[in-house]
Structure formats: structure tokens, C-alpha cells
Amino acid sequence: MWTIWWVWIAGGFALGVAEVLLPGFIFLGFAAGAVLTGVLLGIGLSVSLPLTLLIFALLSLAAWIALRATVGVQSGQVKLWDKDINDN
């Protein structure tokens, strides 16, 4: 089951739906990694389960980094504190 390409793509779409229902850019990187893993398996990549999971993890990390760089934290979204209340 882990080497069937359409299972990975369907899982990626399910994670994409989860991202829409639970926003926060948490599932989007995993969704992209799953879809890309499914594409790699679809074009003929035949590897063992541990290597498939490693490929999924690396593609998910790369997708998350790319998403963070493109849509990341906007200015003004996060409050940065310059002074602590306990500083004298």
C-alpha cells in the first residue's frame, strides 16, 4: 500500500482539505510532500518503505521551507518585545 502512487496523492489531497478546515500552514507542507512523493512513485521510483518515508519527510521539509519563504510571517503579524518588564 505504501508504494502505490495514488494512495500518496489521495493522502496529500486529504491533508490539503485538513489545511483548509484547520488553517495555519501546518498540513500544507505535508500535503505537498505527499503529492510529490506520489508523483515520484508514479513515474517509476521503486524503493523500500523506510526510503519512501525518508523521501516524504525531505520533500515535506523542503515544501514547508519554500512555503515559509514565500508566504511566511508577515511584518506586524508577530509582536517582538524589545524590553522585558523585569529589566531595571
Secondary structure, DSSP 8 states (H G I E B T S, - for coil): -TT-HHHHHHHHHHHHHHHHHS-SSSSHHHHHHHHHHHHHHHTT----HHHHHHHHHHHHHHHHHHHHHHH---TTTS---SS-TT--
